[in-house]
Amino acid sequence: MFNSLTEKLSATLNKLTGQGRITEKNITDTLKEIREALLDADVALSVVKHLLNDIKKRALGHEVLRSLSPGQTLIKIIHDELVLVMGEKNEILDLAVQPPAIILLAGLQGSGKTTTAAKLAKFLQETHKKKVLLTSVDIYRPAAILQLETLASQIGAEFHPSSNKDSPIKIAQSAVLAAKQKSLDVVIIDTAGRLHIDNDMMNEIESLHKAVSPTETLFVVDSMTGQDAAKTAHAFHEKLPLTGIILTKTDGDARGGAALSVRFLTGKPIKFMGTGEKIEALSPFYPERIVSRILGRGDIVSLVESVQSSVDQEKAAKIAKKIHKGRGFNLEDFKSQLQEMKKMGGLSSMMDKLPGLGAVSQTVKDKMLGDKSLIRFEAIINSMTPKERHFPDLINGSRKRRIAKGSGTSIQDINQLLKQFEQMQKMFKKMAKGGLNKMMRHLGGNLPGGMGGLLGQ
């Protein structure tokens, strides 16, 4: 997300860093470049105008022109104004009510409502330790009801059945009653979507809202639709008392216009963002962290949280202990590390959160260890014998041909894996000796574009 915007804004702001003098012309030129970058990212024109006006007012005041480091001060102003546009802070769900708290999900067909309902349930179960019931009132699409039932089973949430013979209001009220009887904490109601906003859809969801009086009414919107996402959210907001927004498919949104527009146009906070297809891929929306990533400053806090929640600490400790005792790092261990990376969205996702690496092109990230590479590498290791995994030096030409055939890959892929393995092996040897800084410099030295210096600092 934000790849092109990050690249353009980082280049613009780097020109300002360290400048001892900022003139009105510097500011005008900078704002022009920011305007172009935002419009290219499909940010709504009204949002761009508001943002640039506010930056200009502050930038032409004493705050910048009389500052000892005007370049850095101007960058901070741009950062602060972007944060304000997106909502300043993470707005949490209001669950402090007499149980069950009712969450109503609204949105167009194809926005990812049903999957988001399950993701949100899983998030509430794991993060807030809530007992959740899911139900669907989409009586027009039996497949949607079946999909939600399947997802509920996968995450261990309660599911209240429904059918196209019942009315949406009857289903919702029955689900709330069932949750009360079972002493559950939260009811999530997945509503019907349409291909576009129409009167029938709005009348139905308005009636449903009045009937169940939800604690939270969240609008689920596909971020890849850019400005249209913000316009659709605004139209729903005029008809329905929304309490927040969930942006979906942000992992496929290279521009980020929706994230920068929807809060300003609706006045309602973005509460969550969907970051992938997996059921775990839902994150609270933190404007300041997102802006930090947009400006190429990384998001270390989210990276640490991702590591803490995704990495198997016991497995990592065993590998560390093994290396410390001098037993070496083999391909079984390497496979384990690849699986941990996959849990965190792949190396590409991790790099987005590292300072200075967010603007690296997707092509470079994929070459380094993209999701496809992780899957391919795992398949290659699975095609090896236990002896080959523990003693990679045994893998000669004939073994490579056999492994390539068994994994559906090429000898070139196997050579790439062995090279990556060798680099990680050296890195862990340095780590075992206690040289963390050396290890980081070594890792960074294998990154393109001189990025190693950033990691090793």
ChimeraX attribute file (.defattr): number of C-alpha atoms within 10 A of each C-alpha:
attribute: neighborCount
match mode: 1-to-1
recipient: residues
	/A:1	24
	/A:2	26
	/A:3	21
	/A:4	22
	/A:5	26
	/A:6	29
	/A:7	19
	/A:8	21
	/A:9	21
	/A:10	19
	/A:11	15
	/A:12	19
	/A:13	19
	/A:14	15
	/A:15	12
	/A:16	21
	/A:17	15
	/A:18	11
	/A:19	13
	/A:20	12
	/A:21	15
	/A:22	19
	/A:23	13
	/A:24	12
	/A:25	9
	/A:26	14
	/A:27	19
	/A:28	14
	/A:29	13
	/A:30	17
	/A:31	19
	/A:32	12
	/A:33	16
	/A:34	21
	/A:35	19
	/A:36	15
	/A:37	21
	/A:38	22
	/A:39	16
	/A:40	15
	/A:41	23
	/A:42	22
	/A:43	23
	/A:44	22
	/A:45	14
	/A:46	11
	/A:47	20
	/A:48	20
	/A:49	12
	/A:50	13
	/A:51	19
	/A:52	17
	/A:53	13
	/A:54	13
	/A:55	21
	/A:56	17
	/A:57	9
	/A:58	16
	/A:59	23
	/A:60	16
	/A:61	10
	/A:62	9
	/A:63	14
	/A:64	23
	/A:65	19
	/A:66	12
	/A:67	15
	/A:68	13
	/A:69	17
	/A:70	22
	/A:71	23
	/A:72	19
	/A:73	19
	/A:74	26
	/A:75	19
	/A:76	13
	/A:77	18
	/A:78	23
	/A:79	17
	/A:80	15
	/A:81	19
	/A:82	23
	/A:83	20
	/A:84	15
	/A:85	21
	/A:86	25
	/A:87	22
	/A:88	15
	/A:89	16
	/A:90	17
	/A:91	18
	/A:92	13
	/A:93	17
	/A:94	12
	/A:95	17
	/A:96	9
	/A:97	10
	/A:98	7
	/A:99	15
	/A:100	25
	/A:101	23
	/A:102	25
	/A:103	25
	/A:104	25
	/A:105	27
	/A:106	26
	/A:107	27
	/A:108	23
	/A:109	18
	/A:110	13
	/A:111	25
	/A:112	20
	/A:113	28
	/A:114	28
	/A:115	21
	/A:116	25
	/A:117	26
	/A:118	29
	/A:119	23
	/A:120	23
	/A:121	27
	/A:122	26
	/A:123	20
	/A:124	17
	/A:125	18
	/A:126	12
	/A:127	9
	/A:128	10
	/A:129	11
	/A:130	17
	/A:131	21
	/A:132	25
	/A:133	26
	/A:134	26
	/A:135	26
	/A:136	30
	/A:137	25
	/A:138	22
	/A:139	19
	/A:140	14
	/A:141	14
	/A:142	14
	/A:143	11
	/A:144	20
	/A:145	22
	/A:146	15
	/A:147	14
	/A:148	24
	/A:149	22
	/A:150	13
	/A:151	21
	/A:152	24
	/A:153	12
	/A:154	12
	/A:155	16
	/A:156	14
	/A:157	19
	/A:158	19
	/A:159	22
	/A:160	22
	/A:161	16
	/A:162	23
	/A:163	17
	/A:164	14
	/A:165	9
	/A:166	11
	/A:167	14
	/A:168	23
	/A:169	18
	/A:170	14
	/A:171	24
	/A:172	27
	/A:173	14
	/A:174	16
	/A:175	24
	/A:176	25
	/A:177	14
	/A:178	17
	/A:179	25
	/A:180	15
	/A:181	9
	/A:182	13
	/A:183	13
	/A:184	18
	/A:185	21
	/A:186	24
	/A:187	30
	/A:188	26
	/A:189	28
	/A:190	26
	/A:191	26
	/A:192	23
	/A:193	22
	/A:194	15
	/A:195	10
	/A:196	10
	/A:197	15
	/A:198	9
	/A:199	7
	/A:200	10
	/A:201	16
	/A:202	16
	/A:203	13
	/A:204	14
	/A:205	21
	/A:206	14
	/A:207	13
	/A:208	22
	/A:209	17
	/A:210	10
	/A:211	13
	/A:212	16
	/A:213	14
	/A:214	20
	/A:215	19
	/A:216	19
	/A:217	20
	/A:218	26
	/A:219	27
	/A:220	29
	/A:221	30
	/A:222	26
	/A:223	29
	/A:224	24
	/A:225	19
	/A:226	23
	/A:227	22
	/A:228	19
	/A:229	23
	/A:230	25
	/A:231	18
	/A:232	19
	/A:233	26
	/A:234	21
	/A:235	13
	/A:236	18
	/A:237	18
	/A:238	10
	/A:239	12
	/A:240	18
	/A:241	14
	/A:242	22
	/A:243	22
	/A:244	24
	/A:245	25
	/A:246	29
	/A:247	27
	/A:248	26
	/A:249	21
	/A:250	20
	/A:251	19
	/A:252	15
	/A:253	21
	/A:254	17
	/A:255	26
	/A:256	28
	/A:257	28
	/A:258	27
	/A:259	29
	/A:260	28
	/A:261	25
	/A:262	31
	/A:263	22
	/A:264	20
	/A:265	17
	/A:266	21
	/A:267	16
	/A:268	22
	/A:269	24
	/A:270	28
	/A:271	23
	/A:272	24
	/A:273	25
	/A:274	28
	/A:275	21
	/A:276	15
	/A:277	15
	/A:278	12
	/A:279	20
	/A:280	19
	/A:281	21
	/A:282	23
	/A:283	18
	/A:284	16
	/A:285	24
	/A:286	20
	/A:287	24
	/A:288	20
	/A:289	19
	/A:290	23
	/A:291	23
	/A:292	20
	/A:293	26
	/A:294	27
	/A:295	27
	/A:296	29
	/A:297	21
	/A:298	24
	/A:299	22
	/A:300	17
	/A:301	11
	/A:302	17
	/A:303	18
	/A:304	13
	/A:305	10
	/A:306	16
	/A:307	16
	/A:308	11
	/A:309	12
	/A:310	16
	/A:311	17
	/A:312	15
	/A:313	11
	/A:314	9
	/A:315	14
	/A:316	15
	/A:317	11
	/A:318	12
	/A:319	20
	/A:320	17
	/A:321	13
	/A:322	14
	/A:323	19
	/A:324	16
	/A:325	10
	/A:326	12
	/A:327	10
	/A:328	17
	/A:329	21
	/A:330	19
	/A:331	23
	/A:332	16
	/A:333	19
	/A:334	22
	/A:335	20
	/A:336	15
	/A:337	19
	/A:338	20
	/A:339	17
	/A:340	18
	/A:341	22
	/A:342	18
	/A:343	18
	/A:344	19
	/A:345	19
	/A:346	21
	/A:347	18
	/A:348	25
	/A:349	20
	/A:350	21
	/A:351	18
	/A:352	26
	/A:353	23
	/A:354	20
	/A:355	19
	/A:356	19
	/A:357	24
	/A:358	30
	/A:359	25
	/A:360	20
	/A:361	13
	/A:362	15
	/A:363	10
	/A:364	13
	/A:365	21
	/A:366	16
	/A:367	13
	/A:368	18
	/A:369	20
	/A:370	21
	/A:371	20
	/A:372	11
	/A:373	18
	/A:374	22
	/A:375	14
	/A:376	19
	/A:377	23
	/A:378	19
	/A:379	18
	/A:380	23
	/A:381	20
	/A:382	17
	/A:383	17
	/A:384	21
	/A:385	12
	/A:386	12
	/A:387	10
	/A:388	17
	/A:389	20
	/A:390	16
	/A:391	12
	/A:392	15
	/A:393	9
	/A:394	12
	/A:395	17
	/A:396	9
	/A:397	10
	/A:398	9
	/A:399	15
	/A:400	20
	/A:401	15
	/A:402	13
	/A:403	23
	/A:404	20
	/A:405	14
	/A:406	14
	/A:407	18
	/A:408	11
	/A:409	16
	/A:410	15
	/A:411	16
	/A:412	11
	/A:413	16
	/A:414	21
	/A:415	12
	/A:416	16
	/A:417	22
	/A:418	17
	/A:419	12
	/A:420	16
	/A:421	19
	/A:422	17
	/A:423	14
	/A:424	19
	/A:425	19
	/A:426	16
	/A:427	20
	/A:428	21
	/A:429	17
	/A:430	17
	/A:431	18
	/A:432	19
	/A:433	13
	/A:434	12
	/A:435	14
	/A:436	15
	/A:437	14
	/A:438	15
	/A:439	22
	/A:440	19
	/A:441	20
	/A:442	20
	/A:443	19
	/A:444	19
	/A:445	17
	/A:446	14
	/A:447	17
	/A:448	12
	/A:449	11
	/A:450	11
	/A:451	18
	/A:452	17
	/A:453	15
	/A:454	15
	/A:455	20
	/A:456	16
	/A:457	9
